[in-house]
Amino acid sequence: MSESSAEAVAGVVASAAVASAAAGAGGSWRRATGIAGAAIGVLAAGAAAGVAVERMTVGRGMRRKARLALDSTGPYGTLRGTPGKAYADDGTELYYEVDDVEPDPGPSVSPRRRRLFGRKAPAPVTVVFCHGYCLSQDSWHFQRAALRGVVRTVHWDQRSHGRSGRGVAQAREDVPLTIDQLGRDLKAVIDAAVPDGPIVLVGHSMGGMTTMALAAQYPELIRDRVVATAFVGTSSGRLGEVNFGLPVAGVNAVRRILPGVLKALGQQAELVERGRRATADLFAGIIKRYSFAGRDVDPAIARFAERMIESTPIDVVAEFYPAFTDHDKTEALGCFRDAPVLVLAGVQDLVTPSEHSEAIADLLPDAELVLVPDAGHLVMLEHPEVVTDRLADLLTRAGAVPAGATVSGYGTSSSSSSTARPR
C-alpha cells in the first residue's frame, strides 16, 4: 500500500473532518475523532465489506489469533544482510544492509545462478533498492531472495522508516520533509555502502521519487556511475491530481483540508495509534484494497504488508505527506537517458496510477515500459516473478550479466501477466 495507508486512508480521515467541522467548530477532539471513525466505516465499506461480515461471525480474540498465525507464516521480511549505517546531512542515522556476491563457484555453477544469469558470473555491479512511503527495505523481499548471493545489493530504510533513525531536522527543528532531502539521504547511503563501482538504482513509489531527487542534485553521479535504473509504481510529479479511486467531490474536499488534518493527527499520535489498533480489521481491508488488485493474494503476504504499514507512526505519515504534493522531478528524468531504464507499474494501481509511469516512459524514449494487469501498488509483492524477471533483464541490458539470462525458475506468469512496450 505504501502511499495507500497515508494518502487513501488519511483521505478518508480528512473527509471525516469535513463532517466534524460542519457539525460545529466547538466540538472536542474526542468528538471529532468519533465522527471520523464513523465516516471511515462508511467510506471504507466497499473495501472492507468482507471484514464487516467476518466481524459478525468471528470474535476479536479469534481474529487476533489469526493475525498472529499469519505473522508466523512464511519467511517474508526475515532476510538480513551485513548491517551498516550512513549519516544524512542533518545527522539522521540511515540503516542499510548489504548482500554480497557469493564466491565464484567456477565450473560448478549453482542452478539458481544459472537460471538468473547463465553460467558466467555477473560483473561487479551493486543494485541499490529504495522502498516506498510507509514501507521498509523488507518490501523487496522476493527480489532480494532471487538476487541474494548472485549480485551485490544494498537495501536501506528511508529516514523515519524501518530501522533508520527519526529524521533529526523534522523531529528536533520542525523542518518540513522534502523529496530533495530523501535524495541527499540516498547519496549518503551510496557514499557509505557503494563508494565506487557501477550502480543500478531500483526505486518503488517514494523510492523512485528519491532516485529522481538524487539525479536532480547529483547529475554527475548518474552520468559517471549509474548503469541502469528501474522505476516501479512511481511518479515524476502531479500527484495532487490523483483521486485514489474516490468520487470527485470527496477528493476535492480531502485536498482542501488534508494537510491540516494530518498535522492534527500527528500531534495526537498516541490517541490515533490506539485507534489504529482498535480498528485493525477495518484498516486491513483498506490496506488490501489499495495495495493489491487481485482477490487471491496470499493472506500471509497481505498481512506482511500490513505489518510494514502499521509500523509507520502516524506523525511520520503526517510529516511526509505534504512532500508528495510538491514533488516535481520531470526535468531530472533527462539524467537517465543514456543508460537502460525499466519503467514498471500495476495497471490497477490506485496510488500512483500507471498513467504516471507511461508519462515517465514518454520522456525516456529508450525505456522499457512494462504494465502488469491485475496488479496494484505493491506489484513487487503481488507479482514478484514479473518484477524479478524484468530486473534480471535490465541487468543484462546494462551489461552487468550475460545475454540470454532468465528467471524462469522463479515464476511462470511473466509472459502472461505483463505487456511490455519496447521503446
N, C-alpha and C positions, 0 to 999 in steps of 0.2 A: 504494500500500500504506500509506503513512504509518504509522499505528499497527501495521500488519502486521509490518513488519520488527522493530520493537522489542517489540511485545506478543505476536504469534504466534510469531515466531522465538525471541524471548527465552524464551517459554514452553517451547519445545522444549528450549532450553538448560537451563532450570530443571528439567525432567523428567530430563534427563541428570544433573544434580547430585544428584537424589534417588538415582539408581542409584549414583553415586560415593560418597555418604555411606553407603549400605547396604554397599558393598564394604569399608568401613573408614575411619575418620576419619584414619588416619595416612598416607594416600596423598598424594603430592605434587601441586602444582598442574598440573604437566605431565601426570601420570597422569589427573587429573580431567578435564582438557580433552580427553584422548584418549578417555575414556569418553563425554564429552559429544559428541564428534564422531561416535562410533559410534551413539549414541542419536539424534542429528539425522538420520543416514542412514536409520534405521529409521522414525522418526516422520514424516519428510518424504517417505517413499517414494511415498505416494499423490499428493502434489503434484508430485513431480519424477520420475515414472516415465518420462516421455518423455526427460528429461535423462539418466537412467541408461542408457537404450538408446543414446542419442547418444554417451555416453562410451565405449561399447564399440566404436563404429564410426568415430568421428571423433577424430583426435588433438587433444591440448590446444592445439598451435600453430594448428591449423585453427580451433578454436573461438574462440581469441583473435582471429584474423583476422576471423572472423565478427562478433564484438562490435565490433571497430574499424570494420568496414564499416557496421554498424548505427548506430554513433555519428555517422557522417558522412552518414547518410540523413535527409533532411527537415530542416526548419528548427526543430524542436522545442527550445524553450528559448533561442532566439537573439534574441528580440525585446528591445530595450533602449530605455529612455526617458531623460529628464533625471534624472541621479542627485542624491540628496540624503541628508543624514544628520540623524538625530534622536538625542537622548541620553536614556536612561532615568534614573529617579531614583537608580540606583546607579552611573551613569556609563557603562553599556554603550552602545556605538555601534550604532545601528539604521540599516540601509541601506534606502533606498526609491528608487523611480523613478516619475516622473510622465509620463504620456502626455497631452499637452494636446489640446484640440479644434482641428481644422483651421480656418483662416479661413472665414467664411461664404461659400459659393460663390454666393450669390444665386440667381437663377432656374435656373442650371445645376447642379442637384443631382446628385452622383455616384450611379451605380446602387447602390453599396454602402450609402451613407447612406439612399437611398430604400427599399432592402429592409429596413433596420433600423427606420427611424422615419418613413417617409413623406417629404414634401417640406419640412416645417418643421424648422428646426434645433432640437436639444434645448435645454432650459433649462440654465443653468449649474450642474449638479449634479456632484459628484465621487463616483465609485464607488471605495471602498476595499476591496481584496481581501486577505483574511487566509488564509494557507496552513496546511496540517496538519503534524503531527509527522513529522519525518524527511524533509520535503519542502522546497520553497523557493517563492519567488514565481513561478518558471517553471512550476509545476504548473497555472497558469491560462492556459497558452499559447493555447489555442483561443479562449477568451473574450476574452483581451486582443487577439488578432488581429482578432476580429469588431468589437470596440468601438473599436479604435485610430483616433484622429483624429475620432471621432464624439461620444464622451462623454469628459470628463476622468476619468482613472483614476489611482489610486495603488496600486502593488504594493510590498509590503515583505517583508523577511525577518525572521522572528521571531529573538529572541536565540539565539545559538549555532548558527543555521542559515544556509545560503546565504552571502551576503556580509556579514551582520551580524557584529558582534564577539562574542567569547565572553562569556557572562554574567559580569560582574565580581563580583557578590555570590556566585555559585556557585564560580567558579574561584579567587578570592582569599580569600574569607571562609567558604567551605563552607556558605553559606546555602541551605536547601532551596528548590528551584524550586516556585513555586505558580502556579496559573492566574490568581490575582489579580495577580501580578506581570506576567503577559502582558497583562492588561487595562490596567495602567498603562503598559506599553510602547506599546500601541496608542494610548492617549491622547497620549503624547509624539509619535508619528508624526503624528497628526491635528493637533496644535498646530503642528508644523513644516510639514507639507505641505498642510493644509487649514485654515488659521487662521480662515476664515469661509466662509459659504455652506452650502447644504444638502448632506447626505451620504447616500449609500446604502452600507450595510455588507454585505459578502458574505464569509462565513466557511465554510471547509471543515474538518470534523473538529475538530482542536485550534483552528483559526481561528474556528470557530463558538463554541467554549468561551471563547476570548479575547474575542469580541464580547459574550458574556453577562457576563463579568467586568468589561468596560468599563461595561456598564449598571448592574451592582451597585454600582460605586463612583462613577459619574458619571451618575446618572439624569437630571440636568438637561440634559446634553449630548444624550442620546437624545431627550428631550422637545422641546428647542429646535431641534435641527439635523438629526436623522436622519429622513429622509422615507420610507425603506423599508429592509428588511433581508432578507437571504437566508441561510438556514441549510442547508448542504449536507452530508449524511452526517455529522451531528454528534449530540451528546447533551447533555442538561442535568444528567445525573447517573446514578448506579447502574452505572457502568462496571465495577465489581468483579464484577458478575453475568454479564458477557459470557463465553461459553465458546469463542469463536473457532472453532467447529465441531469442537472436540476432545471426547473422551469425558469424562464427568462425573468419573471417578476421576482422570484425568490433570489436569483443570482444577483440582480441589481440591488436588492435590499442588503444582501450579505456584503457586497463590495463597499457599500456606504459605511457600514458600521463595524466590519470585521476587525480592523486594526485596533479600535478602542476596546472591543470585547475581548480580544486575545490578550491585550495588555492587562485588563482587569482580571482575567483568568489567571495570568501569570503571577499577579500579586496575591492571589488566593490559592496558591499552589497546593497547600495541604488539604484544603477543603475539596478542591477539584480532584485531587488524586484519590481521595476517599470515594468520591462519586464515580470515578472511573472503575474502581474496584467493585463497587456495588452494582454497576451496570455492565459487568464484563461480558455477559452473554449477549446483550444487545449490541455492544460495540464489536463483538466478534463477527456478527452478521454484517455490520457496516464495513469492517476491515476486509472481509472476504469479498464483498461487493466491489470495492474499489481497488483491490489487489489483483484479483483473478477474474477471468472471463468464463472459463469452463466450470461446469457444475460438478465434475468428477475429480476435483483437486484432492489429492491425498490429505485427509484430515490432519495428519501429523505435520505436513508442510504448511497447511493453513495455520495451525497452532504455532509453528515455528515463526511465521511472520508476525503473528500476534505478540509473541514474546518480545521480539525486537522492538515493535512499536510501543508496547506497554512500558518498556524500559526507558523511553524518552520522556523526561519530566515535562510537565505542562509549561513551565516557564521557559524551557528551551524551545518547545514548539512555538510559543508565542514570540520568542525572540527572533527566530529565523524567518517567520512567515513574511514580514514586510520586504525582505530582500528579494523575494521572487517577483514581486510586482515591479521592482526597479531593474530587474535583470534584463540586459540587452547586450549580447556579445556577438551580434551578427557580423560586425566588421572583423572580429577576431578569427572567424572561421577561415578567412583567407590564408592564415598561417599554416593551415593543414593541407593546402592544395598540392604540395609537392611530394606527398607520401600517401600510401594506401590508406583509405578510410572506409570503415564499416559503419553504416547507419541502420540501426535495427529497432523496431518498435512493434508492440502488440496492436493489432487493428482495433481492438475494443478497449484500448487504454482511455479511461475517463479523466485521468490526472494530467498527463502530458500527451494529448491526442496525437495519433500517428501523422496527422497533417503537419505537426511541428517537425517531425523527423523528415517528412518529404520536403519541407522548406529548407532544412539543412542540406539535404542531398542536392537540391536545386542549385545551391550556392557552391557545391563541391562537385563539379561535373564528372569527375572520375571516381566518385564514391560508389560503393555498392550499397544499394538500398534494399533492405530485407523487411518485409511486412509479414507478421505472423498472425494468421487468422486464429480466432478462438483464443486470444491471449490478451491479458490485461496489463496493468502497470508493472507487476513483478514477473515479467516474461522470463527472466533468468531462473526463476523457481518453478514457474508453471510449465515451461517448455525448455528445460535445461539442455536437452540434447541439441536443439536448434542453435541456441546461443553458443554452446561449446564448439559445435561443428563450424560455425561461421568464424569464431575466434581463431580456431586452428587454421582455417583457410586464410584469414587475414595475416597470420604469422608467416604462412607460406608465401603470400604475395609480397610481403615485406622482405623476403629473402632470409628470414630467420630460420626456416626449416625447408626441407626438400620439397620439390613439387610433387603433386600426387598424394599429398597427405590426406588422411581421412580419419573420422572419429566414428565410423560406422558401428564400432563395438559399444558405443555409449548411448545408442538410441536409434530408432528407426523412423522417427516422424519428421526428420529434417527435410526430406524430399516432398512429403505430402502436407506438411503443416506450415510451409512458408512459400512466399513468392518473392523472388529476387529480381530487381530491375537493374541489369547491368548498365553502367554509365560510361 
